[in-house]
């Protein structure tokens, strides 16, 4: 077996990355790859060394999502590989192109318990599109380029290249011939030509074809709504955008609208849990057609009467798209539905953000940001509120971990997003829990001289879980966070600190004008709706305890 830790292999990997036009690589050096990191100092591919491999994996996946070219992840085997797994899984769930280059685990005949040895292929297999093995330095370039093609082709996703391993596998790749795809797409367009009241359901797979879709929607008067990860494919201030977001609790309203349609055209959408309100979206099979780059996504969750395995860019570029007649939808009717679907149901208790309601805060943030700003959220209550109240006016204007919902995602991802889209303002929205997980990536942003605005929502809790506890019993447990001095953190890493109480457009604008890293700390407190909901739940719990087995009888009587 060839030695992949030497100069020859490092030079071949560098050449392969440049040949594949890799924009950036993320990872940490160790014994097995330290020569590679030395070699990449002079590469055209930019190398970023974050604080740990999980951050590197988030960065590589997000770079791929925003730029379109696969992000490159470099780790050592064993612990480096294992630490990156959640980021690789996030890329798998988010359809993000990523190429992970890692040495194969050590092997020896009749010897167990080798140093840092894990069954890497078996572990990562279910969450990657393909595993490439290469046991010859001479084959490195062709193998890495094949990995790049696999990561970005069809539905994008992560792939792994194991150095010193000869076995390849392709667990997630199913492709159709171009002839089959064209024929299926033609049948979908025939249905669209006949429809009088169609609607488009747009997912993240439509990001690269947003301009084509916008032109089609305006020319034909076709309304559209998006999944959570597809928000911004069509501007949410457009009269053709229905502005659906499941966290506004408007799924019932959207389902009513769908009952008035005669065709639902899902394009570039996996129709997964987060994008369909936990599969509460009602998409009748006889009226659903599904267009997606991956065969695996078609008829996987929702049955469709017609499917086409073709990417959104190719689909909307077909000649048939130019001859579709105008729909029967009228602006007045769509305006009424827009109002109903966009309305937020006021049932959930919400906190106070810097003295404002969440709606006021995110309207202020929208006013303070240019339309093309790229806002990256972490997982947590702040994401719920951002999705509920922030209006997205640009593709990838709201970037979030989609179905895996990893905490610690936002800050490393915002760094990668800025590298991938240097002309766009990038803002990271982070809860204090997420900041405790990945806050030291601020030091990486400062070191790399990346212009970044980070808004930390400081409430002292894992507040999304706490709100669920308060609604259930009126009490919380296990959700209190240690106190972190964010000013001291900013000072320690060389970032600019702003106390965001209050937060104004001028405050946000000043941060955007800063050429470096600005951390804005925003206090979050319990509002009346939170304390009232907790009190109501405590009262219910007390009555339930006092009544014992009679509680169900009383509860049924009260509901009559």
C-alpha positions in Angstrom: 0.0 0.0 0.0 1.4 3.4 -0.9 2.1 6.1 1.7 -0.4 8.9 1.4 1.2 11.1 4.1 4.3 12.0 2.0 5.2 14.9 -0.4 4.1 13.1 -3.6 0.6 12.5 -2.4 0.3 16.0 -1.0 1.3 17.5 -4.3 -1.2 15.3 -6.2 -4.0 16.3 -3.8 -3.2 20.0 -4.2 -3.1 19.6 -8.0 -6.4 17.8 -7.9 -8.1 20.5 -5.9 -6.8 23.2 -8.3 -7.8 21.1 -11.3 -11.4 20.7 -9.9 -11.5 24.5 -9.2 -12.0 24.0 -5.5 -12.6 27.4 -3.9 -11.9 26.6 -0.2 -10.8 23.8 2.0 -11.5 23.5 5.8 -9.9 21.2 8.3 -7.3 20.6 10.9 -3.8 19.1 10.5 -2.6 16.0 12.3 0.1 13.4 11.9 -1.4 11.7 8.8 -2.0 14.9 6.9 0.5 17.5 8.2 2.5 17.5 5.0 -0.7 18.1 3.0 -1.3 21.3 5.0 2.2 22.5 4.4 1.7 21.9 0.7 -1.6 23.8 0.6 0.1 27.0 1.8 0.9 27.8 -1.8 -2.3 26.5 -3.4 -5.0 28.5 -5.2 -7.5 26.8 -3.0 -8.0 28.9 0.2 -7.3 26.9 3.4 -9.1 27.7 6.6 -8.2 26.0 9.9 -11.0 26.4 12.4 -11.0 25.4 16.1 -12.3 21.8 15.5 -13.4 19.4 12.8 -17.1 19.9 13.5 -16.8 23.5 12.6 -14.8 22.6 9.5 -17.5 20.2 8.4 -20.2 22.9 8.8 -18.0 25.3 6.9 -17.4 22.9 4.0 -21.1 22.1 3.7 -22.2 25.7 3.8 -19.5 26.8 1.3 -20.9 24.2 -1.1 -24.5 25.3 -0.5 -23.7 29.0 -1.2 -21.0 28.7 -3.8 -22.2 25.7 -5.7 -18.8 24.2 -5.9 -18.2 21.4 -3.3 -16.6 22.6 -0.1 -13.5 20.5 0.8 -13.2 18.9 4.3 -9.7 17.7 5.4 -9.4 15.6 8.6 -7.3 12.9 10.1 -8.9 9.5 10.5 -10.3 8.3 13.8 -11.0 11.3 16.1 -10.9 14.0 13.4 -13.2 11.9 11.2 -15.6 11.2 14.1 -15.8 14.8 15.2 -16.8 15.9 11.7 -19.8 13.4 11.5 -22.6 15.8 12.5 -21.4 18.3 9.9 -21.3 15.6 7.2 -24.8 14.5 8.2 -26.0 18.1 8.0 -24.6 18.4 4.5 -26.5 15.2 3.6 -29.8 16.5 5.0 -29.2 20.0 3.4 -28.2 18.6 -0.1 -24.8 20.4 0.3 -21.9 19.4 -2.0 -18.9 18.4 0.1 -15.8 16.3 -0.5 -14.2 14.8 2.6 -10.6 13.7 2.1 -9.3 11.4 4.9 -6.8 8.6 5.3 -8.3 5.2 5.6 -8.1 3.7 9.1 -4.9 1.6 9.8 -5.1 -2.1 9.2 -2.9 -5.0 10.0 -3.4 -8.7 9.4 -4.6 -10.6 12.5 -4.3 -7.5 14.7 -7.2 -5.7 16.4 -7.4 -2.4 18.3 -5.2 -0.4 15.9 -4.4 3.2 16.8 -7.3 5.6 16.0 -9.0 2.9 13.9 -12.7 3.1 13.1 -14.8 1.5 10.5 -15.2 4.8 8.7 -16.9 3.5 5.6 -19.5 1.6 7.6 -20.1 4.6 9.9 -20.5 7.3 7.2 -22.0 5.2 4.5 -25.7 6.1 5.2 -25.0 9.8 5.1 -22.9 10.2 1.9 -23.6 9.9 -1.8 -20.5 7.9 -2.4 -17.3 6.5 -0.9 -14.2 6.6 -3.1 -11.2 4.5 -2.2 -7.8 5.1 -3.7 -4.7 3.0 -3.0 -2.3 4.5 -5.6 -0.9 8.0 -5.6 -1.0 7.9 -9.4 -4.8 7.7 -9.2 -5.3 10.5 -6.7 -6.2 13.2 -9.2 -8.7 11.2 -11.2 -10.3 9.9 -8.0 -10.7 13.3 -6.3 -12.1 14.8 -9.5 -14.6 11.9 -9.7 -15.6 12.7 -6.1 -16.1 16.4 -7.0 -18.4 15.3 -9.9 -20.4 13.0 -7.7 -20.8 15.6 -4.9 -22.1 18.3 -7.2 -24.0 16.1 -9.7 -27.7 15.4 -9.5 -28.9 16.3 -6.0 -25.7 17.6 -4.4 -24.4 16.0 -1.2 -21.3 14.8 0.6 -18.9 12.2 -0.6 -15.8 10.8 1.1 -12.4 9.9 -0.4 -10.4 7.4 1.7 -6.7 7.4 1.0 -5.3 4.0 1.1 -8.6 2.2 0.7 -9.4 0.4 -2.6 -13.1 -0.1 -2.1 -15.7 2.2 -3.7 -19.4 2.4 -2.9 -22.2 4.5 -4.2 -25.0 4.2 -1.5 -27.0 7.3 -2.4 -26.5 7.8 -6.1 -29.4 6.9 -8.5 -29.4 8.6 -11.9 -31.6 8.6 -14.9 -30.5 8.8 -18.5 -30.9 12.2 -20.1 -33.4 10.7 -22.6 -35.6 9.4 -19.8 -35.4 12.8 -18.0 -36.3 14.8 -21.0 -39.3 12.6 -21.8 -40.5 12.7 -18.2 -40.1 16.5 -18.1 -42.0 16.8 -21.3 -45.0 15.0 -19.7 -44.8 17.4 -16.7 -44.8 20.4 -19.0 -47.8 19.0 -20.8 -49.7 18.9 -17.5 -48.6 22.5 -16.8 -49.8 23.7 -20.2 -53.3 22.3 -19.4 -53.5 23.6 -15.8 -55.6 26.7 -15.1 -54.9 27.1 -11.4 -51.4 25.6 -10.8 -49.1 26.4 -7.9 -45.3 25.9 -7.7 -43.7 24.3 -4.6 -40.0 25.3 -4.7 -37.2 23.8 -2.7 -33.5 24.4 -2.2 -32.8 22.7 -5.5 -34.2 25.8 -7.2 -31.6 28.2 -5.9 -29.4 28.1 -9.0 -32.4 28.7 -11.3 -34.1 31.5 -9.3 -33.9 34.0 -12.2 -35.6 31.5 -14.6 -38.3 30.8 -12.1 -38.9 34.4 -11.3 -39.4 35.1 -15.1 -41.7 32.1 -15.5 -43.8 33.1 -12.5 -44.3 36.7 -13.6 -44.9 35.8 -17.2 -47.5 33.2 -16.5 -49.0 34.5 -13.2 -48.3 31.3 -11.4 -48.2 31.6 -7.6 -45.5 29.9 -5.6 -44.5 28.8 -2.1 -41.3 27.3 -0.8 -39.9 24.9 1.7 -37.9 26.3 4.6 -34.6 25.8 2.8 -36.0 27.2 -0.4 -37.1 30.6 1.0 -35.9 33.4 -1.2 -36.0 31.5 -4.5 -38.8 33.9 -5.1 -38.8 37.2 -3.3 -41.3 37.3 -0.4 -42.4 40.8 -1.3 -43.5 39.5 -4.7 -47.2 39.4 -5.3 -46.7 35.8 -6.7 -45.2 34.5 -3.5 -47.6 33.0 -1.0 -45.1 33.5 1.8 -45.7 30.1 3.4 -43.7 29.2 6.5 -44.7 26.3 8.7 -43.6 28.0 11.9 -46.3 30.7 11.3 -48.8 27.9 11.9 -50.4 28.6 8.5 -50.3 25.1 7.1 -54.1 24.7 7.4 -54.5 27.9 5.3 -52.1 26.6 2.7 -53.9 23.3 2.5 -57.2 25.2 1.9 -55.4 27.1 -1.0 -54.1 23.8 -2.4 -57.7 22.5 -2.6 -58.5 25.3 -5.0 -55.6 24.4 -7.4 -55.7 21.9 -10.2 -52.0 21.1 -10.2 -49.1 21.3 -7.7 -45.7 21.3 -9.2 -43.0 20.5 -6.7 -39.5 21.4 -8.0 -36.1 20.8 -6.4 -37.8 19.9 -3.1 -37.2 16.7 -1.2 -40.6 17.0 0.5 -38.9 16.2 3.8 -40.1 16.8 7.4 -39.1 20.4 7.8 -40.3 21.6 4.4 -43.7 20.0 4.8 -44.6 21.0 8.4 -43.9 17.5 9.6 -45.7 16.0 6.6 -48.9 18.0 7.5 -48.9 19.5 4.0 -51.6 17.9 2.0 -50.5 17.2 -1.6 -53.1 15.1 -3.4 -51.3 12.5 -5.6 -53.6 13.0 -8.6 -52.7 16.7 -8.7 -49.0 16.4 -7.7 -46.1 16.3 -10.1 -42.6 16.2 -8.8 -39.4 17.4 -10.5 -36.1 16.7 -8.7 -32.5 15.9 -9.7 -32.5 12.8 -7.5 -34.6 9.7 -8.4 -34.4 8.8 -4.7 -36.5 11.8 -3.7 -39.3 11.0 -6.2 -42.3 9.1 -4.7 -40.2 8.7 -1.5 -42.7 10.5 0.8 -45.5 11.9 -1.3 -46.8 9.9 -4.2 -47.1 11.9 -7.4 -49.0 11.3 -10.6 -46.0 12.3 -12.7 -42.3 12.6 -11.8 -39.3 13.9 -13.7 -35.7 13.2 -12.6 -34.2 16.4 -13.8 -32.5 19.4 -12.1 -34.5 22.6 -11.8 -32.1 24.6 -14.0 -32.5 22.2 -16.8 -36.3 21.9 -16.3 -37.0 25.6 -16.5 -34.6 26.0 -19.4 -36.6 23.6 -21.6 -38.3 25.1 -24.6 -41.7 24.1 -23.2 -41.4 26.7 -20.5 -41.7 29.5 -22.9 -45.1 28.6 -24.3 -47.1 28.0 -21.1 -50.3 30.1 -21.2 -51.2 32.6 -18.4 -53.0 31.0 -15.5 -56.5 31.9 -14.3 -55.3 33.3 -11.0 -56.1 37.0 -10.5 -54.0 39.4 -8.4 -56.9 40.1 -6.0 -57.5 36.5 -5.3 -53.8 35.8 -4.7 -53.4 38.9 -2.5 -56.2 37.6 -0.3 -54.5 34.2 0.0 -51.2 35.8 0.6 -52.6 37.7 3.6 -54.2 34.6 5.0 -51.2 32.3 4.6 -48.7 34.9 5.8 -50.6 35.7 9.0 -49.0 34.4 12.2 -51.2 32.5 14.6 -50.8 34.1 18.0 -50.9 31.0 20.1 -47.3 30.4 21.2 -45.8 32.4 24.0 -42.9 34.6 22.8 -40.1 36.4 24.6 -39.1 40.1 24.5 -36.1 40.9 22.4 -34.2 44.1 23.5 -37.5 45.6 24.6 -39.4 44.7 21.4 -41.7 42.0 20.3 -40.0 39.4 18.0 -42.1 40.8 15.1 -40.8 44.3 15.8 -37.3 43.1 16.1 -37.2 41.2 12.9 -39.0 43.9 11.0 -36.3 46.3 12.2 -33.6 43.9 11.1 -35.2 43.6 7.7 -35.2 47.4 7.3 -31.6 47.6 8.4 -30.3 45.0 5.9 -29.9 45.3 2.2 -32.1 42.9 0.2 -29.2 40.6 -0.7 -28.1 40.1 2.9 -27.4 36.5 3.8 -28.7 35.7 7.3 -27.5 32.4 8.8 -29.3 31.0 11.8 -28.4 28.4 14.4 -30.9 25.9 15.8 -33.0 27.3 18.6 -35.8 29.7 19.5 -34.2 32.6 17.6 -34.5 30.5 14.4 -38.2 29.9 15.1 -38.8 33.6 15.4 -36.6 34.5 12.4 -38.5 32.1 10.2 -41.8 33.4 11.5 -41.1 37.1 11.1 -38.2 37.8 8.8 -39.0 38.6 5.1 -36.6 37.0 2.7 -35.8 39.0 -0.5 -32.9 37.1 -2.1 -31.9 33.5 -2.8 -30.3 32.0 0.3 -31.4 35.1 2.2 -32.1 32.9 5.2 -29.8 30.0 5.6 -30.5 27.4 8.3 -29.7 23.8 9.2 -32.7 22.1 7.6 -33.8 18.7 8.8 -30.9 17.8 11.1 -31.0 21.1 13.0 -27.5 21.0 14.5 -26.7 23.5 17.2 -23.4 25.3 16.7 -24.1 25.6 12.9 -24.5 29.3 12.5 -21.1 30.9 13.3 -18.9 28.5 11.3 -21.4 28.5 8.5 -21.6 32.3 8.3 -17.8 32.4 8.0 -18.0 30.0 5.0 -20.9 31.8 3.5 -18.9 35.1 3.5 -16.0 33.3 1.8 -18.4 31.9 -0.8 -20.3 35.2 -1.3 -17.8 38.0 -0.5 -20.0 40.7 -2.0 -23.0 39.9 0.2 -23.4 41.2 3.8 -23.5 38.1 6.1 -25.2 38.1 9.5 -25.1 35.2 11.9 -28.0 34.8 14.3 -26.9 32.8 17.3 -28.4 31.8 20.6 -26.3 31.9 23.7 -26.4 28.1 23.7 -25.1 27.9 20.2 -22.5 30.5 21.1 -21.2 28.3 23.9 -20.7 25.5 21.4 -19.0 27.4 18.6 -18.3 30.9 19.9 -14.5 30.6 19.5 -14.9 30.5 15.8 -15.1 34.3 16.2 -11.3 34.1 16.6 -11.1 32.3 13.2 -13.2 35.1 11.5 -10.9 37.7 13.1 -7.8 35.9 12.0 -9.0 35.4 8.5 -10.1 39.1 8.3 -13.7 38.2 7.4 -16.3 41.0 7.6 -19.0 39.4 9.7 -21.9 40.6 11.9 -22.8 38.2 14.7 -26.0 38.8 16.7 -26.2 36.8 19.9 -29.6 36.4 21.6 -28.7 36.1 25.3 -31.5 34.7 27.4 -29.5 32.4 29.7 -31.4 29.3 28.6 -31.8 26.6 26.0 -35.0 28.6 25.4 -36.8 26.6 22.7 -36.7 23.5 24.9 -37.6 25.7 28.0 -40.7 27.1 26.2 -41.8 23.5 25.5 -41.3 22.6 29.2 -43.2 25.7 30.4 -46.1 24.9 28.1 -46.2 21.4 29.4 -45.8 21.8 33.1 -45.1 25.5 33.8 -41.6 24.6 35.1 -38.2 24.2 33.5 -35.3 21.9 34.2 -31.9 21.2 32.7 -32.0 24.2 30.4 -30.2 26.9 32.3 -26.9 27.9 30.7 -23.7 29.2 32.4 -23.2 32.9 32.2 -20.8 34.0 29.5 -19.4 37.6 29.3 -19.8 38.2 25.6 -17.9 41.5 25.8 -15.0 39.8 27.3 -15.2 37.1 24.6 -15.2 39.7 21.9 -12.3 41.6 23.5 -10.4 38.4 23.9 -10.6 37.4 20.2 -10.2 41.0 18.8 -13.8 41.5 17.6 -15.8 44.7 18.0 -18.5 44.5 20.7 -21.8 46.3 20.7 -24.4 46.2 23.5 -27.6 45.7 21.6 -30.1 47.2 24.0 -31.8 48.8 22.2 -31.0 47.5 18.7 -31.6 50.0 16.0 -31.1 50.1 12.2 -28.2 52.4 12.9 -26.6 49.8 15.2 -26.9 47.1 12.6 -25.8 49.4 9.8 -22.7 50.4 11.8 -21.8 46.7 12.2 -22.3 46.1 8.5 -20.0 49.0 7.8 -17.2 47.5 9.9 -14.5 45.7 7.9 -14.0 43.2 10.6 -16.1 41.1 13.0 -18.8 42.7 15.1 -20.6 41.0 17.9 -24.0 42.5 18.9 -25.3 41.1 22.2 -29.1 41.3 22.4 -30.9 40.6 25.7 -33.9 38.3 25.6 -36.4 38.2 28.5 -39.7 36.6 29.3 -42.7 38.6 28.1 -46.2 38.5 29.6 -47.2 35.7 27.2 -44.4 33.5 28.6 -45.2 34.1 32.3 -48.9 33.8 31.6 -48.5 30.5 29.7 -46.3 29.1 32.5 -48.7 30.1 35.2 -51.6 28.5 33.3 -49.6 25.3 32.9 -48.7 25.2 36.6 -52.4 25.6 37.5 -53.4 22.8 35.2 -50.7 20.6 36.6 -51.9 21.3 40.2 -55.5 20.6 39.3 -54.4 17.4 37.5 -52.5 16.3 40.6 -55.3 17.0 43.0 -58.0 15.2 40.9 -55.8 12.2 40.1 -57.8 9.7 38.0 -60.8 12.0 37.8 -58.8 14.5 35.7 -59.7 13.0 32.4 -63.4 13.0 33.2 -63.3 16.7 34.2 -61.1 17.6 31.2 -63.7 16.0 28.8 -66.5 17.8 30.6 -64.7 21.2 30.2 -64.2 20.7 26.5 -67.9 20.2 25.8 
